[in-house]
Amino acid sequence: MSTATPPKTQAPDVAAQITYAMRSMGVAPIPRNYELFYEAYIGSNPSLTRELAALGSRANQDELDALGEQYFGSHQGRAIENAHSKLIGELDGLLRLLQQEQTSLQSYNRLLGETYHRISSKSTNSADILRSAINILTEATGSTMAHGEQTVVKMSERSKEMDEVRRELDEYKRIANTDSLTRIANRRAFDEKLAAVYTSDARPLAALVLADIDNFKKVNDAYGHPVGDKILATVATVIRSNVRKDCFVARTGGEEFAIIIEGNTAEEIFQTCERVRSALETTPFKNSKTGVNYGPITISLGFAMAADAEDAGELYAKSDIALYCAKNAGRNRTKPYEDGMKKDFTKSWLIYKR
């Protein structure tokens, strides 16, 4: 086997291309607009891609928001912005409370100072000194304690409100990072997770598996997209059910999936891939009402170890090459990346159409 090192490939800068597309259409660079263009670019929703393109270079914000409402429900981008604004408001309120508390304590400190000077005065008899000191301290202490109790109550209320907003943000983020069809992570979440591999201690025993449904275009052409969508959802369930719970599983575009596995050797990764492949191969895809059999549905997998790549881009490229080789070798198989593997890089790196 040849030991020549294949040329290093550079994955497209997705963010830069999306930003360029938005700028070309005169679209405001706000999060909810970026979300639309992101989903359209990676091709996970062909209908969205077509409708966004149909708006042309004159798309206004109302039209873009209408698309967001149509494809993302409450439009998570806007919801996150609103929740963020609420959180900022709660923090401002909490800061004001703390400033009020500081003012109250400063006043109390001033009263204590006045009391000290009165006690130290030689021009007043002892009874007057004690009477005055007791009155001042009693009033100041009572006022300060009452104010402190009010502050505690208000801070507790603020804390509860901030906790509710935090939960809202967590939920919006979960929704924004979930593929609406398959209910697993989407490409956005995958990009974040893959980048995190190279900032964690798990890198030496981490692997990226790319999986692609074989001949999926033929299935869509023969039975239609509704059937194809059901198959995609079933494939996602099979993958999720045959890997450890702590493995990260995502739909990265079209009929392509990704699995990030940490804490296993290359041999163990291969066994996991084969378990997924075998489980899918034996899963029935049949319409219970009409009796039409859509199967068999098979999948090809390729993987690379994070320790063998310098960064996330190189890891993706090597896993992609391994997947390409699995496809090219006849499909329905697993291929680990090996030195000497090559790929025809004129083909799209996002979606396989073979």
C-alpha positions in Angstrom: 0.0 0.0 0.0 1.3 3.4 -0.9 2.5 5.6 2.0 2.3 8.8 0.1 0.5 11.5 2.0 -2.6 12.8 0.1 -2.9 16.5 -0.6 -4.4 18.3 2.4 -7.8 19.7 1.5 -9.4 22.9 2.7 -13.0 22.7 3.6 -15.1 25.6 2.4 -15.5 28.5 4.8 -19.2 28.1 5.2 -19.7 31.2 7.4 -17.9 33.4 4.9 -19.9 32.1 2.0 -23.2 32.6 3.9 -22.2 36.2 4.9 -21.2 36.9 1.3 -24.6 35.7 0.1 -26.5 37.8 2.6 -24.4 40.9 1.7 -25.1 40.2 -2.0 -28.9 40.2 -1.4 -28.7 43.3 0.9 -29.9 41.3 3.9 -29.3 42.6 7.4 -26.6 40.4 9.2 -28.7 39.6 12.2 -28.9 36.1 13.8 -32.4 35.1 12.5 -31.4 35.9 8.9 -28.1 34.0 9.3 -30.2 31.0 10.5 -32.3 31.1 7.3 -29.3 31.3 5.0 -27.4 28.6 7.0 -30.2 26.1 6.6 -30.6 26.9 2.9 -26.8 26.7 2.3 -26.3 23.2 3.8 -29.3 21.9 1.8 -31.1 20.1 4.7 -34.4 21.7 3.6 -34.7 21.9 -0.2 -38.0 23.8 -0.1 -36.5 26.5 2.1 -33.6 26.8 -0.3 -35.9 27.2 -3.3 -38.1 29.8 -1.6 -35.2 31.8 -0.3 -33.7 31.9 -3.8 -37.0 32.9 -5.2 -36.9 36.1 -3.1 -34.0 37.3 -5.2 -32.0 40.4 -4.3 -35.0 42.4 -3.1 -35.9 40.4 0.0 -37.2 42.6 2.8 -37.2 41.7 6.4 -40.9 40.9 6.6 -40.5 38.3 3.8 -37.5 36.8 5.6 -39.4 36.7 8.9 -42.3 35.1 7.2 -40.0 32.3 5.9 -38.6 31.9 9.4 -42.1 31.5 10.8 -43.0 29.0 8.2 -39.9 26.7 8.5 -38.8 27.3 12.1 -42.2 27.8 13.9 -41.6 30.7 16.3 -38.4 31.4 14.5 -35.8 30.5 17.2 -33.4 33.3 16.1 -35.9 36.0 17.0 -36.9 34.2 20.2 -33.3 34.0 21.3 -32.9 37.7 20.7 -36.0 38.5 22.8 -34.9 36.2 25.6 -31.5 37.7 25.5 -33.1 41.2 25.9 -35.1 40.0 28.8 -32.0 38.6 30.5 -30.2 42.0 30.0 -33.2 43.7 31.6 -33.1 41.4 34.6 -29.4 41.9 35.0 -29.9 45.7 34.9 -32.6 45.5 37.6 -30.4 43.4 39.8 -27.5 45.9 39.4 -29.9 48.7 40.5 -30.8 46.7 43.6 -27.2 46.2 44.5 -26.5 49.9 44.0 -29.4 50.8 46.2 -28.1 48.4 48.9 -24.7 50.0 48.6 -26.3 53.4 49.1 -28.2 52.2 52.1 -25.0 50.7 53.7 -23.1 54.0 53.0 -25.9 55.9 54.9 -25.7 53.5 57.8 -22.0 53.9 57.9 -22.4 57.7 58.0 -24.9 57.4 60.9 -22.5 55.2 62.8 -19.8 57.9 62.3 -22.1 60.6 63.7 -22.9 58.5 66.7 -19.2 57.9 67.4 -18.5 61.7 67.3 -21.4 62.4 69.7 -20.1 59.8 72.1 -16.6 61.3 71.8 -17.9 64.8 72.6 -16.9 66.2 76.0 -19.6 69.0 75.9 -22.5 66.6 76.4 -23.4 64.8 79.6 -23.4 61.0 79.7 -27.2 60.6 79.8 -27.7 62.7 76.7 -24.9 60.9 74.9 -26.4 57.5 75.6 -29.9 58.5 74.8 -28.9 60.1 71.5 -26.7 57.2 70.5 -29.4 54.6 71.2 -32.0 56.6 69.2 -29.7 57.0 66.2 -28.5 53.4 66.2 -32.0 52.0 66.8 -33.5 54.0 63.9 -30.5 53.4 61.6 -30.3 49.6 62.3 -34.0 49.1 61.9 -34.1 51.0 58.7 -31.1 49.2 57.3 -32.4 45.8 58.3 -35.8 46.5 56.7 -34.1 47.7 53.5 -31.9 44.7 53.5 -34.9 42.4 53.9 -36.6 44.1 50.9 -33.5 43.8 48.9 -33.2 40.1 49.6 -36.8 39.5 48.6 -36.4 41.5 45.4 -33.1 39.8 44.6 -34.8 36.4 45.1 -37.6 37.5 42.7 -35.0 38.7 40.2 -33.1 35.4 40.5 -36.2 33.4 39.8 -37.0 35.5 36.7 -33.4 35.2 35.5 -33.6 31.5 36.0 -36.7 31.3 33.9 -35.1 33.3 31.1 -32.0 31.1 31.3 -34.2 28.0 30.9 -35.9 29.7 27.9 -32.6 30.3 26.3 -31.5 26.7 26.9 -34.7 25.5 25.3 -34.4 27.8 22.3 -30.8 26.7 21.8 -31.8 23.1 22.0 -34.5 23.7 19.3 -32.1 25.7 17.2 -29.5 22.9 17.3 -32.0 20.1 16.5 -32.9 18.9 13.0 -36.7 19.2 12.8 -37.1 16.1 10.7 -35.0 13.5 12.5 -34.9 15.0 16.0 -31.2 14.6 16.3 -28.6 17.4 16.2 -28.3 19.5 13.1 -25.3 20.9 11.1 -25.0 23.9 13.3 -24.6 21.8 16.5 -22.3 19.5 14.6 -19.9 22.3 13.7 -19.7 23.4 17.3 -19.1 19.9 18.6 -16.5 19.1 16.0 -14.5 22.3 16.8 -14.7 21.4 20.5 -12.9 18.1 19.9 -9.7 20.1 19.5 -10.1 22.0 22.7 -10.8 19.0 24.9 -8.7 16.3 26.6 -10.7 13.7 24.6 -8.9 14.4 21.3 -6.4 11.4 21.4 -9.3 8.9 21.5 -11.9 10.8 19.5 -13.2 9.9 16.1 -15.4 11.4 13.4 -17.7 9.0 11.5 -19.5 10.2 8.4 -22.4 8.1 7.1 -24.4 8.5 3.9 -27.5 6.6 2.8 -26.8 4.6 -0.4 -28.7 5.5 -3.5 -31.0 7.8 -1.6 -31.8 9.9 -4.6 -33.3 6.9 -6.4 -35.6 6.3 -3.4 -36.8 9.9 -3.5 -37.3 9.8 -7.2 -39.2 6.5 -7.0 -41.4 7.1 -4.0 -41.4 10.8 -3.4 -40.0 13.1 -0.7 -42.6 12.2 2.0 -41.4 8.6 1.9 -37.8 9.8 1.8 -38.4 11.9 4.9 -39.8 8.9 6.8 -36.7 6.9 5.8 -34.4 9.6 7.0 -36.1 9.7 10.4 -35.9 5.9 10.7 -32.2 5.9 9.8 -31.5 8.5 12.4 -33.3 6.4 15.0 -31.3 3.3 14.0 -28.0 5.2 14.3 -29.0 6.7 17.7 -30.1 3.3 19.0 -26.9 1.5 18.1 -24.3 3.9 19.6 -23.6 4.8 23.2 -25.8 7.4 24.7 -22.9 9.8 25.1 -22.0 9.7 21.4 -22.9 12.8 19.4 -25.2 12.1 16.4 -26.2 14.7 13.8 -27.8 15.0 10.5 -25.3 17.2 8.6 -27.2 17.7 5.3 -29.4 15.8 2.9 -28.9 12.1 3.6 -25.6 12.5 5.4 -25.1 11.9 9.1 -22.2 12.3 11.4 -21.2 10.6 14.7 -18.5 11.9 17.0 -17.3 9.2 19.4 -14.9 9.8 22.2 -12.9 7.3 24.3 -12.6 4.4 21.9 -9.8 2.9 19.8 -9.9 2.7 16.0 -10.9 -1.0 16.2 -13.8 -0.2 18.6 -14.9 2.6 16.3 -15.0 0.2 13.4 -17.1 -2.3 15.4 -19.5 0.5 16.3 -19.9 1.5 12.6 -20.5 -2.1 11.6 -23.1 -2.5 14.3 -25.0 0.6 12.9 -24.6 -0.7 9.3 -25.8 -4.2 10.0 -28.8 -2.9 12.1 -29.9 -0.7 9.2 -29.4 -3.4 6.6 -31.9 -5.6 8.5 -34.4 -2.9 9.3 -37.6 -3.3 7.3 -38.8 -0.3 5.3 -42.3 -1.3 4.2 -45.6 0.5 3.9 -48.0 -1.5 6.2 -51.1 -0.3 4.4 -50.0 -0.7 0.7 -47.5 -3.4 1.2 -44.9 -1.5 -0.8 -41.3 -2.4 0.2 -39.0 0.6 0.0 -35.9 -1.4 1.1 -33.4 -2.6 1.6 -31.9 0.7 2.8 -28.1 0.6 3.4 -25.5 3.0 4.5 -21.8 3.6 3.8 -19.5 4.9 6.6 -16.1 6.4 6.7 -14.1 7.5 9.8 -10.9 9.1 10.9 -9.3 9.5 14.3 -8.8 13.0 15.7 -5.3 12.2 16.7 -4.4 11.8 13.0 -5.6 15.3 12.0 -4.3 18.7 12.9 -7.7 20.4 13.2 -11.4 20.0 12.6 -11.2 20.8 8.9 -8.6 18.1 8.3 -10.5 15.6 10.4 -13.6 16.2 8.3 -11.7 15.9 5.1 -10.1 12.6 6.0 -13.4 11.1 7.2 -15.0 12.4 4.0 -12.3 10.7 1.9 -12.9 7.4 3.8 -16.6 7.7 3.2 -16.0 8.3 -0.5 -13.8 5.2 -0.6 -16.5 3.2 1.0 -19.0 4.4 -1.6 -16.5 3.8 -4.4 -15.8 0.2 -3.2 -19.4 -0.8 -3.6 -21.4 0.9 -0.8 -22.9 -0.7 2.3 -19.5 -0.9 4.1 -17.2 0.8 6.6 -13.9 2.3 5.7 -11.3 3.8 8.2 -9.1 6.5 6.8 -5.7 5.2 5.7 -2.7 7.0 4.2 -2.8 6.9 0.5 -6.6 7.2 0.2 -7.7 9.7 -2.5 -10.8 11.3 -3.7 -12.0 13.1 -6.7 -12.3 16.6 -5.2 -14.2 18.0 -8.1 -17.3 16.4 -6.5 -19.3 18.2 -3.9 -18.1 17.6 -0.4 -21.5 18.2 1.1 -23.9 15.8 -0.5 -23.3 12.5 -2.3 -25.5 12.0 -5.3 -24.2 8.6 -6.3 
